[in-house]
């Protein structure tokens, strides 16, 4: 679905500012999560100066948020023509191709940024040799949860080997533990280095021949592996890895916590019609869906009387229903318990318990949460009211429709 069909929902729900987009700074509008107004602002700049590379990149970024790939490619490619050294626009256009499984087209863009991590991903995508995530098997499959806590988990198979247990976390990419990759005889085609919480972490980049979930098999799947820090499963064993949004956005994906299953549907018109019919019968709310960064889903949420505003939907916050920064917590009238700080690995977190939080009509009261200096603004480029996560979703079923970019919650 085109960006223009979804983005006005933010404007109508969150309220329009008195200053028109033509007079406001579109960068600030984007930062505030007012995507439609920001897009109009960039369009206004381009009417005055069609060669404004920054405005072109801004429109491309907004189009990519809601998988309007045609316009994302059009705006970003033109921005790069005008500003070949714009590494951010290069990464955005590369991500546009990666999300469409046209990974070979991302390779020269990533190699042109001068960043060693981008170069590692370029080598990884070059090793695919064609389209990634080739799909075979069923058009719809149900994969039972092994457990719901500490996070939902399912069984999946790498390269035809015995099935292993993987956590599902929409705030993650598809990643394996190093021992899993070793047992599957995966070959690293590149490595990259990061420094989380003051440590040095080496990430290995490779390609799986196949990855099977229920009745659907995926071929030529880019994957990373490292010494993954993950919680134990209820039986005391370690998960083989994490299934994140970089895999899930290939489907219409339902995480049915209450029904204890993952439902994957191919992104076809027939599957969208079936989903909408089911949602209509169940009177399930349908909200807009965006992908922030390269893999974090977002929609519209409220905390107390603040909102609706853009909210992230990273489901991996164990034992938490909401995560907020201190500024937004105070703005929403949420008390912050500074007397009981928690060590989050180089960052302090403080307990919060909002009176109520909502996604559409789905509401929870007096929930557990944490306020901290989460790096979302730097990662996403826009502010969010908070992150709705595991404990909020446990009584519910949620669906990420990556065909039409809609989010459903019962």
Backbone torsions as a table, in degrees:
resi	resn	phi	psi	omega
1	UNK	NA	139.4	-178.2
2	UNK	-67.0	152.0	-177.8
3	UNK	-58.3	-40.1	-175.5
4	UNK	-62.6	-22.8	-179.1
5	UNK	-78.1	-22.0	-176.6
6	UNK	-104.7	-40.8	-168.7
7	UNK	-62.2	-30.5	176.8
8	UNK	-57.8	-20.0	178.1
9	UNK	-60.7	-34.4	177.7
10	UNK	-65.6	-42.1	-177.9
11	UNK	-65.2	-46.4	-175.6
12	UNK	-72.3	-32.5	-177.3
13	UNK	-81.2	-42.0	-173.7
14	UNK	-86.1	-12.3	-180.0
15	UNK	92.2	140.9	-178.6
16	UNK	-90.7	138.9	174.7
17	UNK	-75.6	156.4	-178.1
18	UNK	-70.2	-26.7	178.8
19	UNK	-79.5	129.5	-178.4
20	UNK	-72.2	157.0	-179.1
21	UNK	-61.2	-30.5	-177.5
22	UNK	-67.9	-23.8	-179.0
23	UNK	-101.2	-14.9	-177.6
24	UNK	-93.0	159.1	178.3
25	UNK	-75.7	116.1	-177.8
26	UNK	-63.0	-28.0	176.1
27	UNK	-62.7	-41.2	179.6
28	UNK	-70.9	-36.0	176.1
29	UNK	-63.0	-42.3	177.6
30	UNK	-63.3	-45.2	-179.6
31	UNK	-58.1	-34.0	179.5
32	UNK	-80.8	-1.1	-178.9
33	UNK	81.7	14.8	178.9
34	UNK	-96.2	74.7	-168.5
35	UNK	-65.9	-41.3	-177.7
36	UNK	-65.9	-42.8	178.0
37	UNK	-65.3	-39.6	177.8
38	UNK	-62.4	-42.0	179.6
39	UNK	-63.0	-41.4	177.1
40	UNK	-63.9	-36.4	178.5
41	UNK	-65.1	-43.9	177.3
42	UNK	-64.7	-39.6	178.4
43	UNK	-61.9	-38.2	177.7
44	UNK	-63.7	-42.0	177.4
45	UNK	-62.1	-38.2	-177.7
46	UNK	-72.8	-26.9	174.5
47	UNK	-66.0	-32.8	178.0
48	UNK	-82.0	-33.7	-176.9
49	UNK	-144.6	89.8	-177.1
50	UNK	-61.7	-14.9	-179.6
51	UNK	-100.2	21.7	178.0
52	UNK	-79.0	98.9	-174.8
53	UNK	-64.2	-35.9	-179.4
54	UNK	-65.0	-42.8	179.1
55	UNK	-66.8	-39.0	177.0
56	UNK	-61.6	-45.1	178.8
57	UNK	-63.5	-36.0	178.3
58	UNK	-63.9	-43.2	178.4
59	UNK	-67.0	-37.1	177.6
60	UNK	-64.8	-39.7	178.8
61	UNK	-63.1	-42.3	-179.9
62	UNK	-67.1	-40.9	178.0
63	UNK	-62.1	-39.1	-178.6
64	UNK	-67.2	-30.7	179.2
65	UNK	-52.5	-39.3	-177.2
66	UNK	-114.2	28.5	173.6
67	UNK	58.2	33.8	169.3
68	UNK	-85.2	76.1	-169.2
69	UNK	-64.8	-36.6	-177.8
70	UNK	-59.9	-49.8	-179.8
71	UNK	-72.5	-34.7	177.2
72	UNK	-58.9	-47.2	179.8
73	UNK	-64.8	-42.2	-177.6
74	UNK	-61.0	-49.1	-176.8
75	UNK	-71.1	-42.7	-175.7
76	UNK	-70.7	-38.7	178.6
77	UNK	-63.3	-40.7	177.6
78	UNK	-66.6	-39.1	177.9
79	UNK	-60.9	-39.8	-179.3
80	UNK	-71.4	-35.0	174.7
81	UNK	-57.6	-41.8	-177.1
82	UNK	-80.0	-29.3	-178.6
83	UNK	-136.2	77.9	-173.8
84	UNK	-60.5	-22.6	-178.3
85	UNK	-90.8	6.6	179.9
86	UNK	-76.7	93.8	-176.0
87	UNK	-67.1	-30.0	178.9
88	UNK	-65.7	-46.6	178.6
89	UNK	-62.5	-36.3	177.1
90	UNK	-61.2	-44.8	179.9
91	UNK	-65.4	-38.6	178.8
92	UNK	-62.8	-43.9	179.7
93	UNK	-68.3	-37.9	175.8
94	UNK	-60.0	-43.8	179.4
95	UNK	-64.5	-35.4	176.2
96	UNK	-57.5	-42.9	178.9
97	UNK	-72.8	-40.1	-178.8
98	UNK	-61.5	-42.4	-178.9
99	UNK	-65.6	-21.3	177.3
100	UNK	-97.6	7.0	-179.9
101	UNK	66.3	20.6	174.1
102	UNK	-97.3	59.6	-167.9
103	UNK	-67.8	-27.4	179.7
104	UNK	-61.9	-32.1	-179.9
105	UNK	-72.6	-19.3	178.8
106	UNK	-80.6	-21.2	-171.6
107	UNK	-59.0	-55.0	-178.3
108	UNK	-64.5	-30.5	178.4
109	UNK	-65.9	-43.9	-179.7
110	UNK	-70.8	-35.5	178.3
111	UNK	-69.8	-19.6	-177.7
112	UNK	-88.6	-0.4	-179.2
113	UNK	-84.4	-20.3	-177.2
114	UNK	81.4	4.6	-179.2
115	UNK	-95.0	129.6	-176.6
116	UNK	-64.3	-31.8	177.3
117	UNK	-68.4	-42.0	175.5
118	UNK	-59.6	-39.4	179.5
119	UNK	-63.4	-37.2	178.3
120	UNK	-65.2	-43.0	176.7
121	UNK	-65.8	-35.5	177.1
122	UNK	-60.8	-44.5	177.7
123	UNK	-62.6	-38.0	178.6
124	UNK	-63.2	-47.6	-178.4
125	UNK	-69.9	-31.6	175.9
126	UNK	-63.8	-29.5	-178.8
127	UNK	-74.8	-15.1	179.4
128	UNK	-67.0	-42.7	175.3
129	UNK	84.3	-8.7	179.4
130	UNK	-169.0	-143.8	177.2
131	UNK	-76.1	139.9	175.9
132	UNK	-87.4	166.2	175.4
133	UNK	55.4	43.4	174.2
134	UNK	-61.5	131.0	-170.3
135	UNK	-111.5	136.6	174.9
136	UNK	-142.9	163.7	179.6
137	UNK	100.7	-146.9	-171.7
138	UNK	-69.3	158.9	173.0
139	UNK	-86.8	-17.0	178.0
140	UNK	-151.6	136.1	179.7
141	UNK	-141.2	148.0	176.8
142	UNK	-114.0	125.9	-178.3
143	UNK	-118.3	113.6	-176.0
144	UNK	-65.7	144.2	172.4
145	UNK	-69.1	136.2	169.3
146	UNK	-73.9	-39.3	177.7
147	UNK	-156.5	163.3	175.7
148	UNK	-100.7	-33.6	178.4
149	UNK	-112.4	149.4	3.6
150	UNK	-71.4	-22.4	169.6
151	UNK	-143.1	160.1	176.1
152	UNK	-57.7	144.3	178.9
153	UNK	-139.8	150.0	-179.9
154	UNK	-139.5	166.8	177.8
155	UNK	-97.2	138.7	177.9
156	UNK	-148.1	159.4	-174.5
157	UNK	-123.4	136.1	177.4
158	UNK	-103.9	126.3	174.4
159	UNK	52.2	37.1	175.2
160	UNK	77.9	3.6	-179.9
161	UNK	-78.0	179.4	179.8
162	UNK	-60.2	149.0	-178.3
163	UNK	-69.1	142.8	177.2
164	UNK	-122.4	165.0	-178.3
165	UNK	-95.0	128.4	-179.7
166	UNK	-121.3	139.6	170.3
167	UNK	-74.8	154.8	171.6
168	UNK	-111.9	127.7	-177.9
169	UNK	-148.0	110.3	-176.1
170	UNK	-71.5	-11.2	175.1
171	UNK	-89.2	7.3	-177.2
172	UNK	-116.5	168.4	167.6
173	UNK	-97.2	-176.3	174.4
174	UNK	-80.0	116.2	-174.7
175	UNK	-143.2	147.2	179.3
176	UNK	-114.6	155.9	166.8
177	UNK	-74.6	149.3	-177.7
178	UNK	-55.7	-39.4	-179.4
179	UNK	-66.0	-34.0	177.3
180	UNK	-63.5	-45.8	179.3
181	UNK	-62.9	-39.3	179.6
182	UNK	-64.5	-44.9	180.0
183	UNK	-65.4	-29.0	179.4
184	UNK	-87.7	2.2	180.0
185	UNK	57.0	37.7	176.8
186	UNK	-75.8	144.2	-178.7
187	UNK	-106.7	127.8	177.0
188	UNK	-78.7	129.2	176.3
189	UNK	-99.5	-11.0	179.6
190	UNK	-164.7	162.1	173.2
191	UNK	-132.5	155.7	173.6
192	UNK	-139.1	161.7	-175.6
193	UNK	-127.5	132.3	174.1
194	UNK	-127.6	170.8	-176.3
195	UNK	-132.5	67.0	179.3
196	UNK	-72.8	132.8	177.0
197	UNK	50.2	38.5	175.9
198	UNK	79.1	5.0	179.2
199	UNK	-100.9	164.2	174.9
200	UNK	-106.1	119.5	-176.9
201	UNK	-119.3	124.6	176.3
202	UNK	-96.4	125.0	178.4
203	UNK	-106.9	134.0	179.6
204	UNK	-104.2	137.8	-176.1
205	UNK	-114.6	130.2	178.7
206	UNK	-154.3	-167.0	-177.6
207	UNK	-137.1	127.9	173.9
208	UNK	-86.3	137.1	174.7
209	UNK	-63.8	-39.8	179.7
210	UNK	-153.6	152.8	175.7
211	UNK	-142.3	120.7	-173.0
212	UNK	-113.9	128.0	175.2
213	UNK	-124.2	111.2	-178.6
214	UNK	57.8	-127.1	-177.4
215	UNK	-91.7	10.0	-179.4
216	UNK	-116.7	132.4	177.2
217	UNK	-116.5	135.9	179.1
218	UNK	-112.6	136.4	-179.5
219	UNK	-115.3	153.1	-179.9
220	UNK	53.7	64.5	-174.0
221	UNK	-103.9	113.0	174.7
222	UNK	-63.7	138.4	-177.8
223	UNK	-149.9	153.0	173.8
224	UNK	-118.1	157.6	173.7
225	UNK	-145.3	151.7	-179.8
226	UNK	-165.6	-177.8	178.6
227	UNK	-76.1	79.8	-170.7
228	UNK	-66.1	128.1	174.0
229	UNK	-89.6	107.2	-179.0
230	UNK	-136.5	152.5	178.3
231	UNK	-73.5	156.9	174.9
232	UNK	-66.0	150.4	170.6
233	UNK	-75.6	165.6	-178.4
234	UNK	-55.9	-27.1	179.9
235	UNK	-86.1	4.3	177.3
236	UNK	90.9	-5.3	179.7
237	UNK	-87.7	166.1	178.2
238	UNK	-94.0	141.3	174.0
239	UNK	-64.4	153.3	178.4
240	UNK	-74.7	-22.3	-177.9
241	UNK	171.7	-164.9	-177.2
242	UNK	-129.7	131.6	172.9
243	UNK	-95.6	116.5	-177.0
244	UNK	-117.0	-167.0	-172.3
245	UNK	-68.5	-26.8	178.8
246	UNK	-63.1	-23.0	170.3
247	UNK	-90.3	-44.8	-173.6
248	UNK	-63.2	-30.4	-177.6
249	UNK	-72.8	2.5	171.1
250	UNK	-84.6	-1.3	-173.7
251	UNK	-134.9	172.9	155.4
252	UNK	-90.8	107.1	-167.4
253	UNK	-112.6	123.9	177.3
254	UNK	-110.2	123.0	171.0
255	UNK	-100.4	99.2	-177.3
256	UNK	-95.4	89.1	-179.3
257	UNK	-63.1	-46.5	-176.9
258	UNK	-64.9	-39.9	178.9
259	UNK	-87.5	-3.0	175.1
260	UNK	57.2	54.2	175.4
261	UNK	-158.2	155.3	170.7
262	UNK	-103.5	126.7	178.8
263	UNK	-113.5	123.9	179.4
264	UNK	-116.2	126.4	176.4
265	UNK	-120.9	143.5	173.6
266	UNK	-67.2	153.4	-175.7
267	UNK	-84.3	73.5	178.3
268	UNK	-115.7	161.5	178.4
269	UNK	-60.9	-38.0	-179.3
270	UNK	-64.9	-40.4	179.7
271	UNK	-68.9	-36.0	176.7
272	UNK	-63.8	-43.7	179.2
273	UNK	-61.8	-43.0	179.6
274	UNK	-62.3	-44.2	179.1
275	UNK	-61.2	-46.1	-177.6
276	UNK	-65.8	-35.4	177.0
277	UNK	-65.8	-43.0	178.0
278	UNK	-62.3	-44.3	-179.2
279	UNK	-64.4	-37.0	178.2
280	UNK	-64.9	-43.0	179.7
281	UNK	-65.5	-35.9	-178.3
282	UNK	-88.3	-1.8	-177.0
283	UNK	54.1	45.4	179.6
284	UNK	-83.6	137.2	179.0
285	UNK	-68.4	139.9	173.7
286	UNK	-116.2	123.3	-176.6
287	UNK	-122.6	163.0	177.0
288	UNK	-68.7	157.7	-179.5
289	UNK	-134.6	131.8	174.2
290	UNK	-130.9	159.7	171.6
291	UNK	-113.7	117.4	177.3
292	UNK	-89.5	151.4	-175.2
293	UNK	58.6	-132.8	176.7
294	UNK	-112.0	0.3	-176.4
295	UNK	-162.0	7.4	-176.1
296	UNK	-101.6	116.1	-179.6
297	UNK	-71.4	147.3	178.9
298	UNK	-137.6	153.8	173.7
299	UNK	-147.3	-146.8	179.9
300	UNK	-116.4	130.2	179.9
301	UNK	-141.0	165.8	179.7
302	UNK	-133.3	147.9	173.3
303	UNK	-127.8	120.4	-172.5
304	UNK	52.7	-122.3	-179.4
305	UNK	-100.5	9.8	-179.7
306	UNK	-94.7	123.7	179.1
307	UNK	115.3	-174.5	5.9
308	UNK	-68.6	140.8	174.7
309	UNK	-137.5	167.5	179.1
310	UNK	-60.2	132.6	179.2
311	UNK	-132.6	142.7	175.8
312	UNK	-86.8	157.4	-175.0
313	UNK	-127.3	53.9	174.4
314	UNK	-81.5	108.5	-172.2
315	UNK	-79.2	0.4	-170.6
316	UNK	-88.2	13.4	180.0
317	UNK	-83.7	89.5	-175.9
318	UNK	-61.5	135.5	177.3
319	UNK	66.1	14.7	-178.7
320	UNK	-127.1	149.8	172.6
321	UNK	-106.0	-28.0	-176.4
322	UNK	-147.4	143.7	173.8
323	UNK	-128.0	129.7	-177.3
324	UNK	-136.3	157.6	167.4
325	UNK	-86.0	164.9	-173.9
326	UNK	-63.3	-39.2	-177.7
327	UNK	-61.8	-47.5	-178.8
328	UNK	-71.6	-31.9	176.0
329	UNK	-63.0	-45.4	179.5
330	UNK	-65.7	-38.9	179.2
331	UNK	-62.3	-32.8	-179.9
332	UNK	-88.5	4.2	178.9
333	UNK	73.6	29.9	-179.8
334	UNK	-96.0	125.6	178.3
335	UNK	-71.5	138.6	179.8
336	UNK	-111.4	126.3	-177.0
337	UNK	-87.9	87.0	-178.8
338	UNK	-74.4	-10.7	-178.1
339	UNK	-79.4	-11.9	-177.3
340	UNK	-131.6	66.5	-179.4
341	UNK	-66.9	151.6	176.7
342	UNK	-120.2	139.5	179.1
343	UNK	-84.3	116.0	-178.1
344	UNK	-104.5	23.2	179.6
345	UNK	81.8	69.8	-179.2
346	UNK	89.4	2.4	-179.1
347	UNK	-146.3	142.1	178.0
348	UNK	-92.3	138.4	173.6
349	UNK	-120.4	151.7	-176.4
350	UNK	-129.6	132.3	-178.2
351	UNK	-61.0	142.2	172.3
352	UNK	-136.0	158.8	178.0
353	UNK	-147.1	77.5	-179.1
354	UNK	-56.0	145.8	178.3
355	UNK	-60.5	-39.5	179.1
356	UNK	-159.0	145.4	173.7
357	UNK	-132.5	148.5	-172.8
358	UNK	-142.7	142.6	162.8
359	UNK	-123.1	110.1	-171.6
360	UNK	60.7	-130.1	178.2
361	UNK	-91.3	-6.1	178.7
362	UNK	-75.2	119.5	-172.7
363	UNK	-130.4	146.4	171.4
364	UNK	-134.2	147.5	-176.0
365	UNK	-119.3	145.9	176.5
366	UNK	50.0	53.7	-173.5
367	UNK	-88.3	162.9	176.0
368	UNK	-84.9	138.9	179.7
369	UNK	-158.0	176.7	177.3
370	UNK	-136.1	139.3	169.8
371	UNK	-106.8	133.4	-179.1
372	UNK	-160.9	174.3	179.6
373	UNK	-85.5	62.8	-178.5
374	UNK	-63.3	143.2	-173.5
375	UNK	-86.5	26.6	-172.7
376	UNK	-61.6	-42.8	-177.4
377	UNK	-58.7	-42.4	178.4
378	UNK	-67.6	-33.6	-179.0
379	UNK	-78.9	-40.5	-173.7
380	UNK	-93.6	-32.4	-173.9
381	UNK	88.3	-2.7	177.6
382	UNK	-142.1	155.4	-178.2
383	UNK	-79.5	148.6	175.6
384	UNK	-128.2	149.3	178.3
385	UNK	-66.6	-24.8	179.8
386	UNK	162.9	-177.5	178.5
387	UNK	-116.4	119.3	176.4
388	UNK	-85.3	133.3	-169.5
389	UNK	-144.8	-159.6	-158.3
390	UNK	-45.7	-56.6	-173.2
391	UNK	-65.2	-29.4	176.9
392	UNK	-67.6	-35.2	-173.8
393	UNK	-86.7	-17.6	-171.7
394	UNK	-55.7	-36.1	178.7
395	UNK	-83.6	5.6	-165.4
396	UNK	-126.2	177.4	166.4
397	UNK	-120.4	134.3	178.9
398	UNK	-126.5	142.5	-178.6
399	UNK	-128.2	129.2	174.6
400	UNK	-102.8	103.3	-179.5
401	UNK	-89.5	93.0	-178.5
402	UNK	-83.0	3.6	169.8
403	UNK	-83.1	-48.4	-178.3
404	UNK	-104.6	-2.6	-177.8
405	UNK	57.7	55.7	173.7
406	UNK	-123.2	149.8	176.9
407	UNK	-118.1	129.6	-179.5
408	UNK	-114.6	138.7	175.0
409	UNK	-142.9	133.9	-175.5
410	UNK	-87.8	NA	NA
